[in-house]
Structures are given as C-alpha cells and as structure tokens.
Amino acid sequence: MANAYGDLGVAAGVHAEIKMLEHAEPILVLNKLGDHKPMPKNASKVIKFRRPIPLAPATTPVTEGVRPAGLDFRYDRITATLQQFGSWMPITDVVADLHEDPVGSDMSRMAGEQAAETIEKVAYGELIGGSNVLYANGGARSAVNTTLSLSHVRQAVRTLLAARAKRITTILAGSTMIGTSPIEAAFVAVCHTDIIASVRAMPGFVPTAEYGSRKVICPEEVGSVEDVRFIASPLFNPWINAGGAKGSGATEAISTGGTNSDVYPVIFMGQNAFGHIALKGNKEAGGAIKPMVRNPGAPSHGDEMGQMGSVAWKTYYCCKILNDLWMLRYEVAALKTPA
C-alpha cells in the first residue's frame, strides 16, 4: 500500500502533520470561530451545513381538554463545495547534503504557516462578501473616511440583537485536534491591525491583560468594548483607495498611494454565523493538512541522478456564510496617525 506521506514513514508523516498544525495554529483566527464541520473521508466534495428553523412563539392560550396543533420541526440546509489547496518547494541533493541550516525542517515549518494563511485568506474572502453591511459615514463604500467608534460598535450590536443573533460561547480549541472550548459570551469582531488604535481609543476599552479570569480567544485578541471582543490580523486587508477623500491633519485616513481613504471591513459576528472546515487533525480523514516529502537521492525518470526532491502540503477547505443577519460588515477608515 502506497504511503501518502511520500518518503516519510507513516509515523514520521503523522508527526510532521502535527508539527505543521502547530505552526499554523497561532496564525488562525477565523478558523477558531463559526460552525466547525469535520472533513469526512470518501463523502463527496459537497459539505452540508444545517441550522434549525426557529419556532414562532405560542401566544394562543391552550383550551382545557383540547390538544393544540403540533408544529413541524425543520432545518435549513446549506451546501458548500470543498476545494483543494496546496503548494510545494523543491530541494536539491546539494542543499540536503551540504547546507548548514536544517532546511527540510524550516521548509516544513514555513509550509504550515503558508497553509494557515491560505485558509485564513479564503475564509476572509467569503466573509467580506456578506450582504449585511453598514458604513462609518455616508451610504456607500465610496464615501467612507471615518474610523471605527463606540457608536458604530453599539449600532452593530443592536443590529445583531434585532436579528436574534446569539453571542459566541464556544470556539475551536487551541490543540491540534478537533474540539471546542467555552468562552465568556460575547459578540466577536475581526479587523485589520490598522484598526487596533481606534479600538483602544474607545471609552470602556478593556485590554486582554486586564481580563482576569476571562479566557482569551487567541493571541491576536486585542481586548473588548462592551459586548464585543476584537481580534486583529494583518491578513484582513482593506480595499485600497476605495473610500472618500482621506482628509488632513488629525483626522487624515490611511490612503495607499491616492487621495481617497482605504476602506477596512470590520466583521461583527454571532454564534454560527458561518460554517467551515476546521483546519485540525481528524481521525476520520487522517488530518486536515497532508505533508508530503520526496527526499533527493532516489533516481527516477527525468531525474536520473536523484538530484531533486520536494516538500509539499495539501488540504481541502471551504467556508460558507450560514446566516447573513448574524454577521455584519462595518466599513470604516483607519487614521493615518493613531490618536
């Protein structure tokens, strides 16, 4: 039977897989949130997410001795298609034999980080496409040149609560295997690191260092403002020069090579607003990231002297918004000079 890990033995391959996941874990932000779906093996490319349809309140009094009509309990079913992602790097026999650095180990570490950033960017691309959107000022992205404020946070929370969105109470655990971990109930907002200064400047901001017994979601968590916990990542890029006039002085917004402000999406979300595949170990599928190593030295057709080898990874992933009303994108600007 062929070894799926290439020249790695099965035991070494599983170890390499775990090490890749360990290097990926600190980068993953969105992968900790949402509805986590395990990646089944031999179950087609279509993943089915489901959510119970809420029942209407039973406000009609019950008549004595008369059984009221029953209700049908149903699910909304949402499907998504798995896609395969991966990359590889060549390594020569000269590098493997003579280089003073542990090239193979470093390549594996960087491959794990590349996999994590790939998944984050794919998920982010899905989530910024939601239809539930507000603007920091004006009625369109082309007018935005104002940074995030407390009034925007309160408006986002009010909008989510009106849609019956529930605060997030569980996240994906920080280990390399699939599992959940409880957190204090709150809405979560994810944003670019350029927005951190605006978050810290809000009245009532509580940094993670002052959380006390409250559990931090991930190292990228900045802190909380009222009912919202903020997580920032440099991977959550803005739309370049897409906003209004960048202004000047203390209120000048960041603009990348233009006169218009860059527009940053701040995504507020409740529990189960989106679903995705957890980039974690999985007993059924054998793991979420599959590392593959081909050591130089073995002659083959086209490489008769065995000069070439490679380090590769691949994974399957998909991300899908499950309820647009439980996720809100607030489009804002970032101050060029943080207050």
Secondary structure, 3 states (H helix, E strand, C coil): CCCCCECCCHHHHHHHHHHHHHHHHHHCCHHHCCEEECCCCCCCCEEEEEEECCCCCCCCCCCCCCCCCCCCCCEEEEEEECEEEEEEEEEEHHHHHHCCCCHHHHHHHHHHHHHHHHHHHHHHHHHCCCCCEEECCCCCHHHCCCECCHHHHHHHHHHHHHCCCCCEEEEECCCCECCEEEEEEEEEEEECHHHHHHHHCCCCEEEHHHCCCCCCCCCCEEEEECCEEEEECCCCCCECCCCCECCCHHHCECCCCCCECCEEEEEEECCCCEEEECCCECCCCCCCCEEEEECCCCCECCECCCCEEEEEEEEEECEEECCHHHEEEEEEECECCCC
